[in-house]
Amino acid sequence: MPKRILKHEAYTVGWICARQIEMIAAIAMLDEIHDNLPNRAGDENGYALGSMADHNVVIACSDPGSYSGSAATVITQMLSSFKSIRFSLMVGIGGGVPSERNNIRLGDIVSSSETVQYDSDELPSQTMSHKPPQVLSAAVSKLEARHMKGGSNMPYFLSAVLSQSHQMSRQFSPGLDDNLFEAEYEHNIRGQSCDHCDRTKFVNRPYRDDSNPVVHHAKIASFATSIMSGVERDYLARKTGALCFETGAVGLMDQFPCLVIRGICNYADTHDNREWEGCAAATAAAYAKDLLLEVASDNSATILTAAEIPAVAEAVSNSEHVSKVVLWLTPANLSAQQRHIIVSRQDGAGVWLVESREYKMWKKQKNTLFCPGIPGAGKTMMSAIVVDELQQSLRHRDKTGIAYLFCTYKMQAELTAADFLASLLKQLVQQRQVVPKALGDLHQTHSRRDTRPSLKELSEALFSVIIEYSKVFIVIDALDECSNIERDRDCLLGVIFDLQRRTDLSFFATSRFVPDIEKIFHGRSTRIDIRAHDEDVRKYLKWHMSLLPLCVSKSSALQEDIQTIIIKSLDGMFLLAQLYLNLLIDKRTARAVRRTLQSLPKGSELFDQVCEESMGRIKEQKEGFRHIAERVLSWIVCARRPITTLELQEALAVEIDDLTLDDDNFEDIDEVISTCAGLVAVEKGTNVIRYAHYTIEQYFKRTQQRWFPNAHAEIAATCITYLSFDQFSTGYCRDDEQFEARLNSNALYDYAARFWGHHAREVPELAEKLAQNFLKSGDKVTSACQAMLVSSNQSSEPGYSQGAPREVTGLHLAAHFGLDQVVTALLKNGFHPTALDTNGQTPLWWAAKEGHDLVIKLLSSTDTVTLPILANEGHQELIKSLLKAGYNVNTKDFRNRTPLHNAISSGSFELATALISSGADANSEDNEGATPLQLAFRQRNLNLVELLLKYGANTNHIVAAEWYHAYGKQASDTVKLSEREGGEKYIQFISQGEIESEMGRILTEHRTERCLLYDSYSLLL
C-alpha cells in the first residue's frame, strides 16, 4: 500500500531527536508513516513524517555529521520547511540524578517542568530558562492524572515496538543490570561493562515492586558537555536542583513552545555502558505519544504557528538567508560524507590516534598534524574519527569552528581550489547561522552579475569568518586526490597556511606517501603515519564473525586463527581485512576456510585479485542470484550518478514492453546486495548504494567492458521503458505539488529522465529502435523534459517546477542527447527541424548547447532560424559550436538581418570576429538597407568599424552624419572616415585643433538642416 503524501502545511507537531537511536524509537511509535517531502534548500535535517495520536508529526534528527546540529539550528531549519508547526517535543535520553528523595531508576522518564541551560559544567551560570507552554503543561497534568488511575498506554506502546522484530526487541529492551555505585567510585577501565567493578560499592536503594518506568516531573539541566562523574553530578545537583542532566537542549529557542522529555539511560557517572540507551529512548518516545493523546487537535490550533511568532519568524528568515548564501557557495553536503564514513566505525576504533600525545597537543595549540599512509590504511576513517571527536568534545562551544573536506579521485576533474575554499566557508558560516558582512557583500555582487568569486575573494571571506571564532579546526582527507595540474592543491594549502599564520587555526591532513606533499609539510607539522592497528582490526573482525559460515561461529579456535592470520597479512592495510573476510563467506567447512587463509593474495595486484575472486564467487552462484548480481553491478558501475536502493529496486522490476511497474516484481534489497560478494554496500541514512572502497571502483573502470559489455544497452532499455509508462501520458505537471508527487511515487523517474540518452548514445542502433515510440509521444516527452531540466536546488522557490519549457518535441530531446541516428530517423518521420519550444529554442539550439557536432550538421541543412536568434541574444559559445559544425553563417531572419548584423547590434566584438572570419558577408543589407558597417557607426564602436573595414566592408552607403564618431573626453577619440587615392576608405583620427576647420568644411559641403552640438571635448552630429 503506497504511503500518503501530505503538504508541508499539514504538519503541526515537531519532534526533535539528537541521536539516531532516538529517531528510530520515535518512528516506531508512529501510527502511520507518510511519504517524504523535499526539504527547503539549506535545510540539512533528516526527517520522518507520519501521524501519531491524531496529530501529523515531523520527526527531525540533527545531522550526526554536522557540527551545526544544535537544538536551535534543528528547530529553525525544521520551521523553515514546515511553517505550520505549533509546538515541539524534544524526546531522547539523559542522565538521572539519584538522591534519597528521588528514587530515580534507569528507564524512568523525566518530563521537564523547566529546562535550564548552563554554559559551564564547572561553575554553573544560568544562561537561559525555558518552561513548557500552557497547552503542554495542561496536557502533562491530565496525563499524570490518567496514569495515577492506571490508565497509562505506555506499556502497550512499548510492547508493540518490541514485537515489531527481533532486532527491535534486542535494541529497545531494558538492560540486565541497574546498579548505582557510590559517587566517589570510578568505573574499572578493564572492561566496557561493569563486570569488573567492585560490587561492594553498590548503593542500597529502596526496592521497586513495579517494573514499569516511573514518570518524574522535574527540572532538567542542559550542559554544553556530558556529565560523567558521580562527584561532579552530586555537586551540580545541589547547585541546580535538577533531576536529569543532558546536552541535547542546549541552544533551545526560548520563543518557541517546547517540552523536553528524557528517558534515563545512566546516572551521569563513569559507569556508562550504553546498555540502557535503547530502552530509555523507547520509554521517552512512548511517554511523548501518550502525552499527544491529551493534546486535542482543536486545542493545539489555538497556539500560534512558527510563522505567526515574530521572533521565530525572524530566526527562520535569518536561517533562510544563511541557507541561500551557503547554497550559492556550494551545493556540496560534506556532512553526508562524514555520516556515511563514521557510521561504520567500530567502538574504540581510532582511539590510538585521538588519545596520542601528538593529537592532544595539536588540539590544544595552533598546529598542523600531518598523517600520511598507504592506500587502504584507513586514512579516511581516521579523518572521520578526528572530525567526530572534535564535534563531540566541542559540540556546544559556539566560538570554536570545525570544517572538513574528504577529497576523492573523482573530484580531480571537477573541483578547483576555489571550490574547496567555498566548502570550508560554507561549513563555518552554517555553524554561526549568520552571514558576515564581507561574505554578504560578495554574494550580492556576484549573484547580481551571475559570476563566481575568485580564489582571493574567497580566501579573504574565509578570513573574515574565521576571525569571528576563537579557534578553528580544518580537517582535509586525501590531499593526494586533490588535483595539482592547475596548482589547485598548492593554492589550497597556501591559503590554509596563510590563514593559520593570521588566525588561531589548527590543520589536520592525510595523504598517501607523495613526495611533493610530504615536502610541503616537512618542517611545519607534527607527523603520525597511519597504519591499520592490530586492535582496531581485531575489533572489526570480531564484530563481523557472525557473517561467516556456521563452522566458524561454532569454533572459537578457528575464529582466533582467522583473526591472527588476517592481522599478520595486512601489512598496515585495513581495507584488506574486509576483502579477506569476503573470501571466507562461501566456505562451508573449516578445512576450506583454513585453505583460503593459507593462500590469501598479496603483492601489487592484490586488489585486482581480490575483486577477481569476488566476481568469480558471483559467477559461481545459482543462475538467479548470479543474474541479479550482474544487473546490480551493471547499474552501479555504469550509472551516471549514485543510485538509491529504491531506484535500484524499481530498475530491477522493469521488464521491457511493460506499460506500468508491477509491485510484485520488486526484489528485497538486502538479498540483492548480499549477492554482490561485498563489492557494494548501502550508505546508511541516504540509502545510496556505493562501492565498498574506491579501489573497487577503479578496478571496474578498467574491466567494465569485460564484465558488463551490454550494460548501457540494458540500462537504456530500462529507462526508455520506464519513461514510456502509462502514468506519464498526462504530460507536464501543472504545479509543484503535482510534480513532487510524480517524483515521490516514481523513484527511478528522475534518473531515467536525466540520463536515458547518455546510455542510449553508447548503443546507437538499439537507441534508434527503442526510443522512437517514446519520442513520438508528445505528452510523455514533455513530462520527461520537465523532470530532466527542473533542478531540485530550486525546490524552495514557489513555481520552480514550471521552469522547464513546454512544447518540447522528441527531436529536441534526441538533439539534446546527441543521438544522431535517432535524429535522422525522426526527420524522415516528419519531425519539424525548426520547431520552437516555449522558450523559443529549436532542436539545433539544444544540440549546440550540448556541443553535439554530428547532430548540428544533420540539422543545419534544414535550419534557417537558430543562428540569427542566437546572434541576436549574444550566445557566443553556442554560435561557435554551430560555426565549427559548418552552419550557414549568412542565414537571415525575418528582418533580413544576418547573424553579423545582430552581433554588431549587441556590440560583441568576439562574436563578430568569429562570424566574419567564418565567411559572414560584411556588406549584407537588412530590410531597411542597413549594412553591418552602418550599424557599427551607429553603435559608436570603433573596434567593430575597424574590424569590418579590415574585412572589406563597403562604405558607399555611409552618410556624412555617420562619418564622425565621438565619445569620451579625449580629442583622439574623434575620428573621420577618409579616402585614399583609388577610393579606399579608412578611419583617421583628428585632433581637437582640427575639429573646427573640419566642421566648417562639412557644413559647407553638406548644406543640410542639422543640429550641431560642439564643445571642447566632444562632437556629435
N, C-alpha and C positions, 0 to 999 in steps of 0.2 A: 504494500500500500504506500503510495507516494506521500512524502511529508507535506504538511501545509506550509504555504508561503504567505506570511503576513507583511504588512507595510511596517516601516520603522516606527510610525506614529502609534502603532497598536500596542507597543511595549511600555508599561508604566512602572515596572519594578526593576531596579538594578540589584545585582547580586555580585559582590566583589570577592575574588579569591586572590591569594598571594602565591599559592603553590599548586602544582599540578594535581596532587592528591586531593586537595580541597575542591578543585573543579570537578574531578571525577565523582566525588561524593555528591556534589550539587546536581550534576547531570543525572545521576542515578535517582534522585528524588523527583525529577520531572514527571508529570502525569502524561505529557505528550511532548515529543521533540519536534520542533519546527525546522524547516529548511533554512539554511544560512542566508543572510543578506549581505550585500557589499558594504565594507567599511568606508566611511568618508576618507578621502585622501589624507594621509598623515596619521590616521588612527591605527596604531600598531597593536591594540589589544586583540587577544583571541577571544571569540565569543561562542557561546552555545545558547540557542534560543528555544523557548518552549513555554508550556503553560503549567502552572502549579497552583492548586487551591484557588481556581478561578481567576488567577492573575497571569498575564503574559509577562514572562520574566527574561531579562537579559543577564546571562551569567558571563562575567568578564574575568579574565585572568591576566595579571600583569605578565608581560613577556619575560620569561626567565633569562633570556639572553640580552635583555635591555637594562641598562643601568638607570634608565629614567622611569622605572616602573613603580614609583611611589603611589600611595593611595590617591593623592590629589591628582596626579597625572592620569592614572587609570580612570578615575571618575570623570575628569574633564574630557578626556578623549571619548569615553562612553557617551557622555551627554551631547557631544558634538555630532555623533551618529544617531543617537536615539533621544531626540529632544523632548519627548513626551513623558519621560521618566519622572515620577513624583517623589520617590524616596528610594533609598538603597539600604541593603543589608551587607555588612562585612562579616563573612562567615568563614571560620577557619579554626586553626589550632593555636594554643598558647600554653604558657607555663602557670601552674597553680601555685598559690601561696598558702601552704598549710599553717594552721595555728590551732591552739586549744579551742578557740571559739568556733572556727570554721573547719569542720571535718571534711575538707575537700579531697576528692579522690580522682585518680586517672579515669578518664572517660566522662567525668562530670561536665556540665556546661555552665559558663558564666555569661549572663546577659547583662550588658552594660547599663548601669544606672547613670554612669558618667564615664567618659573616656578622656583621660588626662594625658597630654603629651609632654615629654621631657626631652631637653636637648642634651642631657648628660646622664650617664648611669653611675656617676661617681658622687656628684653633689647635685641632687635633683633641683632643677629650676623650672618651674612650670611654664610652658610656652603657650599652651592652648588647652582649654577645657571644652569638651563637646558633650552635650546632652541630647538624648533622642528626642524627636519631635513628639508632640502631644498624641497624635494618632497612633504612633507606635508604642508609646508609654501606656496608653489606654489598652491597646491590644495585649501588651505584656501582662497587665493586671488581670484582664479577662482570661488569658491563658493560664495564669497562675491559679486562679480560682477553679478553672476546669480541671487542672492537674490535681489539685487538692481533693477534688471529688472523685478522683480515679478515672478521669476522662482523657488521659494522655494518649495521643495517637503515635507517639514516638516509637514504642516497641513494635507496632505494626509496620511503620515506615522502615525501621531498621531491618526487620525480618524480611521484608520484601526486597531490600537491597542485597542482603546476604544470600538470598535464594536465587539471585539472577545467574550466578555462575560460581564454579569452584574458585576461580581466581578472585572474584569479588568477595566471597566468603573469607578467603585467606587474607585479603588485603585489609578488610574493614572489621574483622572480629577483634575482640579485646585481647590484649597481651596476656601472657601466662601469669606474670607476677606484678603486683602493685605494692612495691616496698618503698617506704620513706626512710632515708638514712639521716643520721644526726647531721646538722648543718655543717659542722666542722670536718666531717669525714669525707675525704676526697675519693673520687672513683679510682679503682685499681686499673691502671692503664694496660695491664697484661691482656685484657680481652675487651671486645666491644660490648659484651653483655656484662651483667653484674655477678656472673657466676663466681668470680674470684674475689668479690668484695666481702668484707668481714660482716657476717650476719649478726654479730653481737652489737653492731652499730645501728640496727633497726630501731626506729621509733615506734613504741607501742601506741596504737590508736584504737579508739572505740570500734567494736565490731559492727558491721553493717549486715542486717539480715535481708536486705533488698538489693539484688544485683543490678537493678535498673539505675541508670545515671540520674544524678540529682541536679536540678537547675538552681543556680545561685544568681541572685540579682544584686550586683555589687559594682564597685568601681574597677575599671580596667586601666592599667598604666601602660602607656606605649613608649618604648625607648628606641633610641637610634640603633642599638646593638642588643643582641640577645643576652639575657642574664643567665649565667651558667655557674653560679656559686651559691651554695646554701647560706654561707655567712652574708654575702652581699644581698641575697634575696631577703633575708630576715631584716637586715638593716633598712633596705629600701621599702619593705612592707611597713615598717614602723613610720617611716617618713611620709609615705604616700597613702597608706590606708587601703591599698588596692588588694584585691583577691586574685588577680590574674595579671601576669606580665606578658607583653607581646611586642612585636615590631611592625606588623603589617599596617597599622592605622596611622603611622607617622605621616604627617602631611595631609591628614584628612581635612576636606573642605568644611570649614565651620558653618558656611552659609547654606549648605545643602543638607536636607534631612537624612540622617543615617543612624542605624543601630548596629553596634558591634557585638557579635556573638562568637564566643571562643569555646572550643572543646579542649579539655585539659589533657595534654599528651606527656607532660613531665612536671617535675617540681622545681624548675628553674635552678637546678644544681648540676653538678658534674656527672651525675648518674643518668645521662640522657642517651638511651639506646634505641630510640625510634620505634620500639615495638608497639607503642600506643598511638602513633600518629594517625594511622588509618581509622581506628576506632573513634578517636577524638574528632576527626574531620566528619565522620558519618553521623555521630550524635549531634554535633553542632548543626549539620545540614538538616537532620530530622527535626530538631527544635525549630529551626527557621521555617520549615514547611508548616509545622503545626501552628506557628505564630501567624503565618499568612492566612490561615483559615479564620483567624479572628479579625483580620483586616478586610472588611467588606469592600468590594469594588466601588460601591457608591460612596462610601466614606472616604476612600483614598482620592476620589475625584475632587474633594474639597481642598486638597493640597495643591499648591502651585506647581506647575511643571518647571523643569530646568530653565526653559526659555522665558518663563514669567518672573524669575527671580533675578533682579538687576545684577547683583554681584556674581551670580553663577553665569549669567548670560555674558558678562564682561570677561570672565575667566575663559569661557568657551570661545569667545571671539578672539581673545589673545592666543589661545591654543590653535585656532584655525589659521591665524596669521602665521604662527610659527610653522605649522604644517605646510602652508603654501610656500613659504620661503625654503624650507628644507627639501620639499619635493622638487622645487626648482633647482636646488643644488645638485641633487641626485635622487633617482627613484630607488637606488640600491637599499636593501634592508639587511644590514650586516648582522642584526640581532638574530635573524633566522638562521644564518650560518653558524653563529655561536651556539644557538639552541640545538641545531642538528648534531653538532660535534659533541657537546658536553653531555647530552642525554645518554650517550653510550659509555660514559665513564664508569669504571668500576669503583666502588667505595675504596678510598685510600690510595687510588692511583695518583701519581704525581706528587705525593706528599714529600718525597725526597727532594723535589725541586723547591716547593714553596716553604719548606722548613729549613732550607740550606742557609748558611750564614751569608752567602753572596746575595741571595734573593732578599733576605731581610734588610741587608744594607742598602740594596737598590731601592727597595720600597721606602726606606726611611730617608734617604738622601737623594739629591738630584744626581742621577747617574744613568749610565747605559749598560744594559745587560744583554750580551750577545750570546746566542745559543745555537751553534751550528750542529748539523747531524747528517747522517747518511739518509738516502731515500727510505721511507718506511720505518724510520726510527721512532716515530711518534711525536714529531715536532709540532704538528698541528694540534694534536690533543694537548700537549704541554702548553701551547699558546692559549687554548681554550680554558685550560685549568687556571692559568695565570689570570685571565680575564674574569673567570668565575670567582676566584679567590679575592680579587680586588673588589668586585661588585658586592660580594657578601660582606667583606670586612669593612668596606667604606660606603655601604649602601645608602646610609642616611646622612652622610656628610656633604651638604649641599655645595660646599666650597671646593670639593675635590671632583675633578672631571676624569672620565675614562673614555678613550676612543681606541678603536682597533680595526685592523684590516686583515683579511685572510686572502692572500694572493693565490691565484690558480693559473695554470699554464694557459687556460682559455682566455684569461684577461690580456695576454700579451699583445694580441692584435686589436683589442677593443678599448683599453683604458690607458690614459696618459697620467703623468704626474699630477696634472690639474684635477683629473677625476678622483684620484686618491685623496688629494687635499680636500676636495669637496665632500668626500665621505667622512673624513675626520671632522670637518667643520660641522657637518650635519649632526653628528652624534653629540658633540659638545653643546650645540645650540639647543638640541632637544632636551638635554639634561637640565638646562636653566629655564626652559619654557619661556624665554624672552629673546627677541631678536635685537642684538646690539645695533646701535645706530649705523655704524660703519657697514655692517652687512645689509641692513635695511636699505641704505642708500645704494649699495652695489646691486641689490636685487631690483630696485626701482629703475636704475639706469639701464641695466642690461635687459630686463624683461620688456621695457618700453621699446628698445631697439631690436629685440629678438636676437641678441648676441650672447656670447658666453664670456665670463670673466677670465682674465689672463692668470697665469701662474703667480705673477707678482701680486695681483689684486687679491687672489685667494689666500696667499701667504700672509698678507697684511690683515685681511679679515680674520684669519685664524689667530694671528697675534692679538687682535683686539678682543677676541673671545677668551683666549687663554688667560690674559691678564685679569679677567674677572674672577678667575679661580685662584685659590691659594696654592693648589697643587694639581698637576695634570699628569696622567699616565697614558702613554701611547704604546700599543702593542701591535706589531706587524709580523705576521707569519709568512714564511716562504718568500723572502726577498728575492731569491733566485728566480721565482716565477714572474717577477716584475720586469718587463722588457726594458733593455737598455740600448736598443737600436737607435732610438732618438734621444738617448741620455735621460730617459724618464726616471729610471731608478736613481741615477746620480742627482737629478734635480730634486726628487722627493727627499732623499737623505740630506741633501744640502739644506733644504728648507727646515727639516726637523732639527738638525744640529744647530742651525741658526736660531730657531725658536728656543731650543734648550739653553743656548747662551744668554738669551734675553729674558727667559722666564724660568719658573720652577717646574721643569718638565723632566720626567723620568721616562726613558725609552727602552722597550724590550723588543728584541727582534730575533727571528730564527731564519735559517737558510741552510741549504746544502753547503758542502765544502767547495766554495767557489773562490779562487784566489783574489779576484778583483774585489769581491765583497769583504772577504776576510781582511784585506789590506786597508779598506776604509775604516773598519772597526778597530784595527790594531792600534794600541796606544791610547784609545779614547773610550774603552769599555772594559767591563769585567766579563770574563768568558766562562761559560759552562757548556761542555759538549753534551749533547743529548743522545742517549743510547737507551735501548729497551732495558729497563731494570728488572732483575730477576723476580723481585717481589711483586711488581706490577703485572708481569707476565703470569706468574703463578696464580694471582687473584683472578685474572682473566680466564685462565684455563679451568680453574675450579668452578667458576661460575657457569662455564659452557659445557661441563662434562655431561650434563643432562641431555645434550643434543646427540651424544654418541650412542652407539648400539647398546643393547642390554648387557652384552658380555663385558662391557666396560663398567657400567654402573654397578654390576654385581661384584666387581673385583677391585678392591682398594689398592692392591699391589699393581694392577695394570694401570690404574689411574695415576699412581705415583710414577710409574715408568714413562707414561705419556708425557707428564709434566717435566720430568727430568730430561728426557731425550729432546723434547722440543726446545726447552730453555737453552740447552747446550748447542743446539743447531742454529739459533737465531743470529748470533754474531752481531747483536745490537739492533736488529731489525724487527720491531714489534709486529709489523704487518704480517710477517711470516707465521706468527702464532695462529692467526685467523685462517690463513690459507692452508697451513698444515692440518688444522682441525677439520677443515672441509674435506681433506683427502681421506679422513678416517670415517666419515659419516656412513658410508655404504659398506663398511667392512663388518661382516656378520659374526666373525669368530675372533677369539683372542690371537690365534696364530696369524690371521690376516692382518690384524692391527699391528702386531709386532713386525711382520714382514714389511709393511708400509713404513713403519718407523725406522727400520734399518736402511731404507732406500730413499729417504727424504731428499728432494732435489736441492742442489746447491750450485753456486757459481754464477757467472754473469748472465746466463739465460734462465735464471731461477724463476722469475715472474712468468715468463712465457711458458715454461714447462708446467708450472702450477696451473696456469689458465688452460693450457692444452689438456692437462689431465682432468680439469673440471669440465671442459667441453666433451672430453671422452666419456665421463660419467653421465653427462646428459644424453649422449648418443646411445649409451647402453640401457637407458631407461625403457620401459614399455612404450609402445608407439604413441599412445595417447599423451603420456607425460612428456615424451621427447618432443612431440609436435607442439604442445603448448609452450614448452620452454623455448623452443626455437622462435615461435611467434613473439613471445615476450621479449626476448633478447633482440629480435629484429627491430621492434619498436624502440627499445631503449637505445640501441646503437645508432639507428638511422633517424630518429625523431629530431626535428629542428629545435626543439626546446625540451626540458624535462617534463615528463607527464605524470599525472597523479594516478592513484590507484583506481579511482572511479573512471577516469578517462581510459585507462587500460582495460578495465572490465567491459566498458561499452565497445571498445575497439575489437576485443576478442569475441564479443557477442554478435558482431555484424556478419551477416552472410550475404554474399553478392546476389543482387536482384531482389533482396528483401525490400519491402516498402515501409517497414517500421521496425523498431527494435523489440525483440522478444525477451521479456523479463526472465523467461525460463531458460534462456541461453547464457546466463551470467555465470562466470567462474568464481569460485571462492578465492579471494586474493591471497590469503595465507598459503593455500595449496599451490597456487600459481607461482608465488615467489619461491616456495620450497623446491620446485622442480629445477631451479636455476643454479643449483650447486654452489650457493653462497656468493655468486658473482655480483648480485644486485641486492639491495635492501630498501626497505621503506623508511623514509625520513619521518620520525615521529613529529607530530604537530602539524606538518604541512601535507603529509601523506604523499609526498613526491617520491617517485622511485628513482634511486640513484645507484651508481656503481659503488661496490664495497670499498674501492680505493681508486685513486686516479690512474694508477698503473694499469688497472684492468681496462679502463677507457682507452689508454694509449695502445694497449695490446689489440683491442678490437678495431681501432682505427687503422692499424697495419694489416689486419687479417679480415676486415669486413667482407670483402668480395668473396673470400674463400668460404666463410661460414654462412653468409646471408646473401647469396647472389641475386635473389628475387625479392629482397626486402622492399625496395622502393615501389616495385610493381604491386605488391600486396598492400602496402600502406596507401598508395594512391587509389587502388580499387576500393579499399575500405572507406577512405574519406569521401570519395565521389558517391559511393552508395549511400553513405550517411547523409550527405548534403541533399540527396535526392529523395529522402524520406517524405512521406505524405504530409507530415505535420508542418513542413516548411513551405507548403504551397500557398499559405496565407500571405506570404511575401513580407514586405518591410514592416517592422513593428512601429506602431503609431506613437508610442511614448516610452519613457524609461522603464516604467513598471512592466509593460508587456515584454520589452527587450530583455530585462533582467530575469523575468520568469522563463523566457525561452532558454537563456544560457544556463539557468539553475536546473532546469528539468532535462537538459540535454548536454551532459558533461563534455562530450567529445566535440561539440559543435564549434567551439572557439578554435580548437586546434585544426579541425578539418577545414574550416573556412579560411584560416590564415595560411595554411601550409600545403593544401592538397596539390596545388600547382607546382610547388617545388619538387615534390616527389614525382609528379607526372612528367616533368621536364626530363627526368632521368630515364624515362621509358617512353619515348615519343610515339612509337607505333601503338602501344597499348593505350596511351593517353587519347589519341585520336579516336579510338574505338569506344573507350569508356566515357569520355567527357561530353560527347556531342549531345546526347539526350538530356543530360543535366543542363548544359549551356543553352539549350533551346527552350528551357522553361523559365520564362521571364521572372515569375514570382520567386522561384527558388534561387535564381541568380541574384536578385536584389536583396533577398534575405541573407544569402551568404556574404554579399558585399558589405552589408551593414555590420555583420559580425566581424568581418575581416578588417574593416577600417576604423571602427569605433574603438577608442583607447580606454582601457579600464582606469587609467590615471585621471580621466576626466569625470569619473562617476559621481563626484561630489557636486558637479555643476548641473543644475536643472536643464533638461533637454539635451544632455550630452549625446544621447543615442540617436539624435536626429542629425548629427553632423555628417554622416555618410551621404554621398549623392544618391539620388533615385534615378530611375530610367536608365539604369546600367544594363547593357546587353551582355550576352555571352561572349561577344567579340571583345568587349572591354576587358573582361576577366582573362580571357586567353592571351590578350596582348600584355596584360599586367604581369603574367607569369612567364611570358616569353615562349609560349607553346606554338612554334611556327607551323607545325603540321596541322594543328587544330585550327589555327587562324586560316590557313589555306582552305581547309575543308569548310569552315563556316562561310567564307567569302563565296565559295562555289554554291553553297546552300542559300545564298541570297541575303546574308547579313550586310547591312549598310556600313561601308567603311568609314563614313564621317558622321555616324550617329553621335549626338551630343547627350551626355548625362546632364543632370540638373545643375552641375557646376560649369557647364559649357565646355566639357572636355571630351575629346574624341578618343577612340581606341589607340590611335597613333600617339596621342598625348600620354596615355597610360604606359605605352611601350617605351616612349622616350624617357619618362620619369624613372623607369627601372633599368634603362640602358640596354634593351634587347635589340641589338643591331639587325638580326635576321628578320624579326617582326617589323622593324622600322622599314626595311627595304620592301617587304611584302606590301605594306600599307601605303608607302609613299607614292606608288604609281597611280593610286586612285584617290589620294587625299590632297585637296587643294585649300584646305581651310586652317589646318593646325599651325603651320609655321607663322602665318600672319597674326594669328591670335597670340601665339607665344611671344612674338616680337613686340606686339602692342602692349603686352603685360610685363615685358622685360625679363622673361625666363631664360637667362643666358645659357645655363648649363644644359637645359633641355634642348635648346636650339643647337648647341654644339653636338649633341647626340644625333640630332636629325641630319645635320650637315655631314657629320662623319659617315653616316649611313647612306649618303647620296641623295638627300631630299632636294627637289627643285627649288633653288634659292630665290627664284623670281616669281613664285606663286603670288597672285594678287587677291586681295579681299574685296568686299562689296564696294569699297570706296576707290577701288582700282589702285590701292596702295600695296607696295611690296613690303616684305619684312624690313628692308633697308629704310624705307620711309618711316616705319614705326620705330625702328631703333634710333633714328635721328630725332624723332619727336620726343622719345623718352630720354634723350641725352646720353645714351650709353655708347661711349667710345669703344669699349671692349667688344660689345656685340656688333657694332657697325664694322669694326675691323674684321671680325670673324666672317661676317656676311660678304663684305666686298672682296675679301681675299679668297672667298669660295665662289666668286663669279657673279655677285649681285650687280645688276645694271645700275650704274650711278646716274643715269640720265632718264630713268623711267618716270613718266608723268602720271599723277593721280587724276581723279575726275575733275579737279579744279585746275589742272595743268601744272601743278607744283612738282618740282623735282626735289630729290633729297638735298641738293645743294641749297636750294631756296629755303627749305625748312631749316637747314643748319644756320643760315644767316639770320633767319627769324628767331632762332633759339639763341642767337648771340654766342655761338660756341666755336671759338677759333680753332680748336683742335679738330673738330669734325669738318670744318670748312677745309682746312689744310689736308686732311685725310682724303676727302672727296676730290679735291684738285689733283692730289698726287695720283689718284687712280683714274684721271681723265674726265672728270665731271665737266660738262658743257656749261659755260657761263653766259650764253646768249640770252637766256631768259631772265637774268638778274637785272633788276631796275636800279636806278640811282639810289633810291632810298635804302636798298639792301646792300649797297657797296660799303656802307660805313657801319662800323661796329664799335661801340664804346661802352665800357663798363669799368668799374673800379675807380681808383683815384690816381691813376698814372697816365700821362700822355702816351706812354709807349703802348698802352692798351688800345689806342685808337689806330685803326687800320683803314686802308683803302684798297680797292681792287684795281690794280694797274695792268697795263697791256704792253708786252714787248713787241718788237718787230716780228711780223709774221702772225700776230693776233693771239699769242699765248697770254692767257690771263694769270695773274699771280697776286698774292697778298703782299702789301707793302706797309710797313709801319710808318707813321708820320709823327713828327714831334709836335709839341704844344705850339711852338713858334710858327709851324707851317699851317696850323689849322685855319687861321683867319683867311689867308690867301686862298687856300683850298676851298673854303666855304664860299668865298666870293665867286670863284670860278664856277662852282657847281650851280649857284643861284643864277649866274648869268647864262650858263648853258642850258639849264633846265628851268624854264620860266613856268613854274607850277605854284599853285597856292598851297604852300606847306607851312606848318608851324615849326619854327626853328627854336630850339632851346639850347643855349650855349652858356657855359660858364668856364672858369679857368681849369676845370678838371675833366669835364665830360662833354660829349657831343651826341645829341640824339636827333635823328630825323624822323 
